[in-house]
Amino acid sequence: MKSLHLPRTLRPTREGWGFLLATFALGLAATNTGNNLLYLIFAMMLSFIIISGLLSDGSLRGLEVERSLPRHIFASEATPTRVTLKNKKRRFSSYSLYLVEANAPGSQEFGAFFLKVGPGEAHARNHTLVFSRRGLERLPGIKILTRYPFGLFAKATRPTSPKEVLVYPQVKPLPPALVRTLSGWGIRERPRKGRGPSLLGLRPYQEGDDLRLVHWKTSAKASQLMLKELEQEEAGRACLILEEPASGGPPTPLWEEDIKLAASIAVHLLRSGAEVSLFSRNGFIPYGRGETQLERLLEHLALYQPGKGQIEKPQGEGKALSLVIRLGEGLIPPETTR
């Protein structure tokens, strides 16, 4: 048997409880005395309750809540959040609306008040969240509450569906000594055609070639347009290897610090133009560069769980900078491997 989930919840406010008790007492007195005036007042008080229910229900109908988060969320950093309330009704406004979110991450409860949201209008509030740890975080739903029109009852919608967000490890500035070690692995030249700064050779101009690459001195001597062929720029390669200590044991806070270090190194290398791969017990991410590769690496580190699978170190990957991070022990002095 399916449980019954009402679209809205209703509870009397403190004033509402007093009004209900007064209504009950007045109805009892009218019944015992048969006084027509008491019956009239009793009927008016009942009508207030009915009107309150109808108006509050109409105020909540046709509303929609949306939450917007940035694409990349990092632990321990302020995450700007935008909550938008839309009134999808064509003719009627909604009044006295509260947006309520309980049990938010970090005990940060979100709340906002809107006095009026006209038909077809959308009102937004900015909100900041701070996630204390990496991994998947579950954001609770947001419900809409109103005490309109008389403040006798608090009527609320069911919360919106909870939302899961992926929180990347915190990224910190690298120590200057480590930056100097990595500085030579941003861009390297290779004797292939491309757009590098060095000259690879000359060839006759062909229709459609970039005139900015014409070598005018040689063209004058050869009596024809000669085009410069440039060496291709190629990013240096770095391989991140995430190891667990041979002694085993449960994860410690130092493990999390080393995962942050791995994320910081990956961000530094990829944003300097390097190609980066990652090996860990959770899997292997092949070489790549750019923002897409950065998202892959950060997602892998965000979801990393110790003690699963076996690590297979790279072989035959060509010249690369090998960076071994042993969880709990930090970065092993880097070396170039072939």
Secondary structure as the mmCIF struct_conf table of DSSP 4:
data_model
#
loop_
_struct_conf.conf_type_id
_struct_conf.id
_struct_conf.beg_label_comp_id
_struct_conf.beg_label_asym_id
_struct_conf.beg_label_seq_id
_struct_conf.end_label_comp_id
_struct_conf.end_label_asym_id
_struct_conf.end_label_seq_id
HELX_LH_PP_P HELX_LH_PP_P1 LYS A 2 LEU A 4
BEND BEND1 PRO A 7 PRO A 7
STRN STRN1 ARG A 8 PRO A 12
HELX_RH_AL_P HELX_RH_AL_P1 ARG A 14 THR A 33
HELX_RH_AL_P HELX_RH_AL_P2 ASN A 36 LEU A 60
TURN_TY1_P TURN_TY1_P1 ARG A 61 GLY A 62
STRN STRN2 LEU A 63 SER A 68
BEND BEND2 ARG A 71 ARG A 71
STRN STRN3 PHE A 74 PHE A 74
TURN_TY1_P TURN_TY1_P2 ALA A 75 SER A 76
BEND BEND3 GLU A 77 GLU A 77
STRN STRN4 ALA A 78 ASN A 87
BEND BEND4 ARG A 90 ARG A 91
STRN STRN5 SER A 94 GLU A 101
BEND BEND5 ASN A 103 ASN A 103
HELX_RH_3T_P HELX_RH_3T_P1 PRO A 105 SER A 107
STRN STRN6 PHE A 110 VAL A 117
TURN_TY1_P TURN_TY1_P3 PRO A 119 GLY A 120
STRN STRN7 ALA A 122 VAL A 130
BEND BEND6 ARG A 133 ARG A 134
STRN STRN8 GLY A 135 LEU A 139
HELX_LH_PP_P HELX_LH_PP_P2 PRO A 140 GLY A 141
STRN STRN9 LYS A 143 THR A 146
TURN_TY1_P TURN_TY1_P4 TYR A 148 PHE A 150
BEND BEND7 GLY A 151 LEU A 152
STRN STRN10 PHE A 153 THR A 157
HELX_LH_PP_P HELX_LH_PP_P3 ARG A 158 PRO A 162
STRN STRN11 LYS A 163 VAL A 167
STRN STRN12 TYR A 168 TYR A 168
HELX_LH_PP_P HELX_LH_PP_P4 PRO A 169 GLN A 170
HELX_LH_PP_P HELX_LH_PP_P5 PRO A 173 PRO A 175
HELX_RH_AL_P HELX_RH_AL_P3 PRO A 176 LEU A 182
HELX_RH_3T_P HELX_RH_3T_P2 SER A 183 TRP A 185
BEND BEND8 GLY A 186 GLY A 186
STRN STRN13 ILE A 187 PRO A 204
TURN_TY1_P TURN_TY1_P5 GLU A 207 GLY A 208
HELX_RH_3T_P HELX_RH_3T_P3 LEU A 211 LEU A 213
STRN STRN14 VAL A 214 VAL A 214
HELX_RH_AL_P HELX_RH_AL_P4 TRP A 216 ALA A 222
TURN_TY1_P TURN_TY1_P6 SER A 223 SER A 223
BEND BEND9 GLN A 224 GLN A 224
STRN STRN15 MET A 226 ALA A 235
STRN STRN16 ARG A 237 GLU A 243
TURN_TY1_P TURN_TY1_P7 ALA A 246 SER A 247
HELX_RH_AL_P HELX_RH_AL_P5 PRO A 253 ARG A 271
TURN_TY1_P TURN_TY1_P8 SER A 272 GLY A 273
STRN STRN17 GLU A 275 SER A 280
TURN_TY1_P TURN_TY1_P9 ARG A 281 ASN A 282
STRN STRN18 GLY A 283 GLY A 288
HELX_RH_AL_P HELX_RH_AL_P6 GLY A 290 ALA A 302
TURN_TY1_P TURN_TY1_P10 LEU A 303 LEU A 303
TURN_TY1_P TURN_TY1_P11 PRO A 306 GLY A 307
BEND BEND10 GLY A 309 GLY A 309
BEND BEND11 GLY A 316 GLY A 316
BEND BEND12 LYS A 319 LYS A 319
STRN STRN19 ALA A 320 ARG A 326
TURN_TY1_P TURN_TY1_P12 LEU A 327 GLU A 329
STRN STRN20 GLY A 330 LEU A 331
HELX_LH_PP_P HELX_LH_PP_P6 ILE A 332 PRO A 334
STRN STRN21 GLU A 335 THR A 337
#
